[in-house]
Amino acid sequence: MRWTVATIVALIAVWGFYVSSPYYALYRLGRAVEAGNVAEVAARVNARALRFSLARQVATDIAAAQPMGGIASAEAQLAASAALALADPILDGVTSPEGLIRLLRTSASGDVTKTVLGGGSVGLADIDEFLGASHWRGFRSVYVSLPAGAPREERFRLQLRLGQMRWRLVALELPPSLRQQIAAELQRRVGRR
């Protein structure tokens, strides 16, 4: 009987650790962003997956901004992807650890005093709102919309994925206003070439 109770308690403890681990990883990422710790941010981000996530979003915005003039949406998406390939330096700047720190230190409205991740400063009073802004997809992916109290159109949506016993940021969905700013900058730079 004692072994059964001990096993159940151990399983509950392991499950609790597992369920809380992505939130702790997000807290650590927030602290690294707040401190400007480039090495720590780089260790907590899958840069290749993050770059693909941002490139897909910006290419979609570029394609949506193009006048359709007889071009099918698939062809507009292909044209946007080609324009995006020419403007790699901007995405490299955004997805580098330094660029990611700058991006996450700025709110969707451009306010540099508000860190998107809040430096992990979610208090006990905010925990229900924070958990409500997150959801699990399977056992290896967690999506969190931050800042939790901000309107939906100003939120960043982060995806953390478990791989090699570590939670890492693999996707970052930008607020529409910020995505459109990046798309406009890409179009402006491509137009100068």
C-alpha positions, 0 to 999 in steps of 0.5 A, a space after each residue: 500500500 505504501 508503495 502505491 501511494 508513493 508511486 502515485 505521489 511521485 507521478 503527480 510530482 513528475 506531471 506537475 513539473 512537466 506541466 509547469 516547465 514551459 512556463 518556467 522556460 518562458 519566465 527564463 526567456 523573459 528574464 534573459 530578454 529583460 537583461 539583454 543576455 544574448 547567449 541565454 536568448 540564443 540558447 532558448 530559441 530555435 532560430 531556424 524555426 523562428 525565422 521560417 515562422 516570421 518569413 511566412 507571416 510577412 510573405 502573407 502580408 506582402 501578398 495581401 498588399 499586392 494589387 491582384 490585377 489578374 494574379 492568382 493568390 498562389 502566384 501572389 504568394 510566390 511573388 511575395 516569397 521571392 521578394 522576401 528572399 531578396 530581403 533576407 537581411 531584415 529577417 536575419 536582423 529580427 531573428 538574431 538574438 539581438 534583434 529578438 531582444 529588441 523586438 520583445 522589448 517593444 510592445 505592439 504599439 512601439 512603446 519600448 518601456 513595456 517588455 512583451 514577456 514582462 521579464 516573467 513578472 506574472 504575479 499570483 493575481 495575474 496567473 489565471 489571466 496568464 494561464 487563460 492566454 495559453 493553451 497546449 497543443 499535444 504534449 510538446 507544444 504550448 502557445 502563449 499570447 502575451 502580454 496577457 492583459 493587452 487587447 488581442 490585436 496587440 498580442 504576440 503569440 509565442 509557441 514553445 516546443 519541447 525537444 531534447 528535454 528543453 522548451 524552446 521558442 519556435 514560432 512568434 506570431 506578430 501583432 498585425 500592425 508590427 507585421 505590416 511595418 516589417 512587410 512595408 520595410 521589406 517592400 521598400 528595400 526590395 523596391 530600391 534594388 
